[in-house]
């Protein structure tokens, strides 16, 4: 059975993906007066501004990875397989061109048309707006296999094609005629680039030669050669310096002086893989490069010698990350160790906060002299690491194990570099054994100590500030087998170690004494401790997971369901969920209190590492053969999510990995059904008949019913407000020699105080409902009506029940029976007390003179006493237990 709708985690975005093997595209926005840079990353196109290299747009994703990218003034063209798409506003697909039968590998915008060439040597000219074929040319692969495409400047309706055979052809697209064939140089052409001068084209060859050729006269003007293999990209400076840059497959860039016809300088190791795209910004000394090593760099040429320096860059892992962990408690930084040997920090807020801590090195000074390619001092990739923010400004706060290497390294997050200490046992300080290596590491919550486990079963403690060895656990080794995991509790009291022989051991952190040892059902593959709750997650080689409480030292939960090696585990911040990933490509969420699986989904490639944000808003994952770090949002924080246990026949659905920006237009039709199913459940008014239940009405509706007369007296004004009499235009005076004004006449209060008795004759809705209830014995309607009224209206209604208020004895009896019904059902308990108290206060004289009403009141009195005795016993029991818990020494 498959669950409809989204699960607990929804795809949010990917971090650390900046560039691929597809050359970038540079565009100029006339209205913004700014250059923009577009790169193909997986299935989408990223657009950056060159000024700050900040991402400004991410296109909608295509069904497959983009293989080719081009752009004109208005649109951006991207192809995958044999289909070409046109993007508008860097976002949505507005045109689709289908007609190729093979994979497209060359694109060239051409006015109102776009030209595409596939690997079967078919060239198609498309009308951009109508999406129709304007022209199709088939080339013979044996004689002219198209490998490069260029529209020469000022050559109207003409394109220049380069071939793998080394020849070039100039075609008129409008008339479909071959104008001229260039014999070439007998070597395959890899790239064509227009020079700043008209009629001049730079031709890159597979041999590393660069030919500056005049296509008008078919003359070679200059010839250069690079020794680094085929030419991958060419670009010319247009800011007044006659310089040409050429890229190579090994990541070097050569800068050629076109006036003196010689090599000006080299930019070695500009990228660690082949230069995919290279463009000088028109009129500026800026060079933009991108490569398959997941790096995007802007170089500025402002120094002596003509060489460039990095002005801005966006760099991710060049090889897939193997271990990721959130750093700190704010959930804003993720530390990531990759197969490329680097340790990097990615920000979940903005790319400008990303930083690389660099490569691990045995000797940093020697490594800098030798460079990346010849560095024999480079350390192997990091396999596992631990970090702590406490004291990270004083000394190193990260410790890492390296693949097959005995020495553990420290790293400084604030200095963004490798730390000062190399942590290894003293007996191996002079010689390094090949078969002994560090397997597990943890750092204390105070940031003072690192605990490192070895493949020999040895567990050592080091001081992070000084790097001094502070002892080891056990006489010689802590375990007979290799250490599979170490963990330190939050108060530095216990160290927990797991060995491959199947034992979990508890040690006193300071005294190094063995406290407890327990045998596991199978060999553990890793452990993870949630320090706040004292819960230890243990992953086994038989694909099961156990949860151990370190207080009782007993297994409290066991989970099975994975069908492959468990790669990583992470706890939710509150310790309620355990999230696991496995080589079976599933990510499962286990609810620890209920011991059930509450969420499961599949991904295309298995997650090798997981980390839950300390704030609980995101789950981060790294995957096999994938350079990105993927964020999944926790849907339980912002929407209604079912956390019920999944059924035994549940079939997880495949979820696509997140793209670069959050998903906008998500179809949640299936989600609504799930939500409706959960909304159907409404809590009943009373959970059980034996339970005393309150009404949930606010206190203001019932608490002051007995004190309404006092409240009215307090709120009554001392005298009514008097309207001042308007002064006459001419003030009247008394006749006489001395002028005197006539005093204003005093107005008598002539308001009638006769009560309109006609009002009392009308019966209220509450009165009518009580009359009906005498025959039907159904008191829900009058009670609901009374609950909807305010305190003053309730008093008016109860006053109207007496004969002098227009009521009758029968209606008063009906009201008492309604109170009896409420006491029997034990619901609206506080309202029952308040309504009865007000009724007695208003009608005590009448009640005492009527035997029928007195009989009903005696029944109510007995019921009230029974209920109170029952409640008082419960209150006393609870208070007794609470007092004992507070005072007893447990």
C-alpha positions, 0 to 999 in steps of 0.5 A: 500500500502506498501512502498518497500525498507528501510525507514528513519531509519535502524537497527544499533546495540543494547547497554546493552546486555551482558548475558542471561540464557545460560551458557557461554563457555571458549575457548583457542586460541593457536595461539593468546595464549589467552582465549576467552569467548562466551555468548549467547545473544538473537539470536547471540553469543558474543565473548569477550577476557578475558584479557580486556573483550572487544567484539571481534566478534558477530555471525550472528543472528539465527531465534530464541533465542539461548537455548544451547551453546557449543564449541570445539577447532575449532567450536562453537555450538548453538541450538534453538528449535530442530535445531543445528548450528555450527559457524566458526570463531565466525561468520558464520554458516557452519553446520546445524544439523536437526533431533531432534523432540523436543527442544535441552537442552544439548550439548557436543562436542566430538572429530569429533562428537557433542552430543545433547540431547533433552527434549524427551530424544533422544540423537543423536551423529552427525558427525561434517563435514558430518552433518549425524547422527552417533548414536541415543539413546532413553531413557525412560523418566520415568526411565532415563530422561537425565539432565546432560552430561559430557565426563570424561577426558581420558575416550576414546569414553565414556560419563557420563549421569546424570538423573532426577531420580538420577542415572548415566550411563557411555556409550561407544558411539563407540560401543553403549554399556552401560558400567556401571550404578551408583545408585546415591543418589536418587535426581535429578542431575543438573550438572556434572563437571570434577575435576582436578584429573582423574576419579573424577567427581563433581555431583550437586544435586537438593537438594543443595548437591555436591558429589565428586565421583570417577567413576572408583571405584564408591566411594564418596570422599566428600560431601558438602551441600548448603542451597540456592537450586539446584546447577546450576554450578560447577568449580575447580581452577587449579592454585595450590589451591584446591578450588571448586566453586558452584553456586546457583539459588539466585545468591550466590557462595560458595567456598569449600576447598577440602583439609580441606573439608569445606566451605572456604568463600561465595560470596553473591549477585555475581549476582541478579539471578541464576548463569548460567555459572561459569568457572575458567580460567585454571592456573589463579586465575580468575573466570568467571560468567554469569547470566540472570541478564544481567551481565558478571563478571571476579573475581580475587582471590588475597586477604586474606580469599580466597574471590574474587573481581570483576576485570572486568565486563560488566553489563546492566539492569537486568530488562527492561529500562523504560526511555532513554535520550541522555545526553549532546550534543555530542550524545555519552552517553545515560542515561537509567532508568530501572525497576531494580531501577538503573540508567545507562549510555551507551556509543555509542562509546565503552562498556568500557565507560559504567557506572552505577550510582547505585540504588536509596536509601533513606539512602545509608549508611544503604543500604550498610550495609544490602546488595541488598536483604535485603535493605528496604531503596531501592527506587522504579524504576525511571519513568522519569528523566531530565539531563543537562551537564551545571554545572555537574562538580560543582553539581548534574546534573540529577533529577529523579522521582520514581514510586509512590514516593513523593521524587525526587532524584538528581544524579551526572553523574561525580561521577557516584552515587546518589546525595546529595539532596532529593527534596520534598515539605516542608509540607511533610518533616516529613511524606510521604503520600502514594497517593501523588507522583511526576509525571513530572520533568524538569531541566533548561538549565543552570543546576541551577533549577529543576521543579517538578510536583506532582499528586496533581497538585502542581508544585515546583521549587528547587535549584539544588546546595543547594536542597532548595525549591524556590517556587511553581506555583499557589496559592496552586496548578498549576492545578486541576488535576495531572501534566502530564508534565512540561517544561522550555524554553531555557532562563528561561523565561517560565515554561509550565505545562500540567494538566490531566484536559486538560489545558496547562498553561504558567508561568513566571519562576522567578515571578511565575505569570500565563501568559496564559492558554489554554484548550486542546481538550483532556487530555494530557498524556505528553509534550515535548519541543524543546528548540531551536525552541520553539515548544511543542509536546503534546501527548493526551489520545485519541492517537492524537498528537498536536504541540504548538508554545510557541511564539504564544501559538497556536496549529500549527499542529495536528497529528492522526494515532496511535491506542494505548497509546503514550509512548514517543516522541522525536524531531530531533535536528533541530526541523523538525521531531517529532518521536513518539512511541505507544503501537500499536508497531509503530514508526512514524516520522512526518514532522512539516513544511509539517504537514505530516507523512513521515515514519512509521515502526512496531517493535515486541514489543512496544517502551516504550521510544525514544530519538534522538541523538543531532547530528541527526545520531541515534534514540535510543529506549527501548522496552517492556520486552527487556533489550537492548537499540536499535540504529537506524541510520538516513539514510537521512544523508548518502543515498537518502531517500524519505521524501514525505508524505506517502499515506493514504493506507500506510501499515507499514512493520515489522522491526526486532530489531538491533543486537549487531553489524551493519548489513553488508550484507544487501539486498537493492534491494528494496531500489534501486527501491525507489532511481531510482524513485527519481532520475528520477526527474531532475530539468528543465533548467527553472522553469517558462517562466516568470522567469529570469534564469542563466546558472549555469556555473562558472564565469570564463567561461563568466565574463572575456570575455571582458578583454581577450586582457588585460589578454593576454597582462599581461600573455605574456612573455617579451621575448621568452626563449632562449636556450643556445648554447652548448659549443664546446669541443675545444674552438676556438682561434684567431691566434696571440701572445696573445691568444684570443677566437673567439666570438660566432656568433649571430643567426638571427631569420629566423622564417617565419611570413607568415600566413597559409591562408588555416586554415581560409578556414575551417569552425568550428562546431559552424559556421556550426550550425549557418548556419543550424539555419538560415533555421531551426530556432533552436539555441539550438545546437550552444548555447550548443556548445558555453557553452562548450567552454572556454573564449579563444575559444569563442573569436576565434569563434566569430572573425571567424563570420566576413567576414575578418575572413572567415565568412559571414553577414548571419552567423552574423545575425544568431548569433544575432537571437540566442541572441534574442531567449535567451532574449525571453526565459529569460534563460542563462541570464548572458551568453547572456549579456557576448556573446553580449558584446564581439560580439559588441566589436569585430565587431562594425565597420562592424555592423554599416555599414550593415543596415540589422544587425543594424535593428536586433540590434535595436530589441535587444536593446528594448528587453534588456531595457524591461528585465532590467526594469523588473529586476530593479523593482524586485531588488528595491522591495527586497532591500526596504523590506530588508531595512525595516526589518533591520531598522523598530522596530517590 
